[in-house]
Amino acid sequence: MSTGKATAAIVGSGNIGTDLLHKLHRSPLLAPRWMAGIDPGSAGLRRARELGVAADAGGVDWLLAQDERPDVVFEVTSAAVHRANAPRYAEAGIRAVDLTPAAVGPAVVPPVNLGEHLAAPDLNLITCGGQATIPLVHAVSRAAPVRYAEIVASVASVSAGPGTRANIDEFTRTTARGIERIGGAARGKAIIVLNPADPPMIMRDTVFCAVPPDSDRDAISGSLHRMVAEIAGYVPGYRLLGEPQFDLLGDDLRVGVFVEVEGAGDFLPPYAGNLDIMTAAAVRVGERLVRAGRPADAEERIS
């Protein structure tokens, strides 16, 4: 059945995959048609079938054996699994949006550098902390040179699954690298806090940037407000917690930015903004791929 949209598949039937499925159902450009998992008893596969999506525990082998293949696949498994699957997607001509730490393709943050990588066959979403904070570092750096940037991502402990906990060191390294290469800071550092508070806290992020003392504070503040508004366009629960703060410290002007990320509550609870910003960014990337005409005929099929 043709929906007039580009077709999408989700590989990975866990909670993040289910949240992504709900968001894709609202997309004007992407139609989720398949979900692949590996556990026949998966609640995610059952929920997908209830939503009218073809779902099977045969994994990528099942997905690639379908008569019609997806235009875009969203991978929500693990880094090792995506590294194994990525060449198969590329060989089949399927664009991949990677929500794992595999980093097979270029790292993208939608409001900052997605336009530079629309031709890549595989796009990586870095980390939740990166999606929430790298745009803010970039917003400061386009108004003043950033000598050093440090981010602290605080998330509810119950929203961090075994995969996140096993890759904490990778989170800090990957996010710090993104702060420098995408955000534009000369040097970056990332810290994550798994807060055990009950009831669970909503994701909060703190960004500190060191810039020259004579930097234009109004220009920095304006740039930050524009960036927050752009992110809120696809992550409605993304918001500033007060105005940006400026403090002179030695030879630097320190810019402090505080944001909160409340999830949309599509499937995951609203406090899990760290997961919501990843699934929202994934949809944003998929829709930009369609709008860019890749796959080549997808835009034409959208009525």
Disulfide bonds with the S-S distance in Angstrom:
none
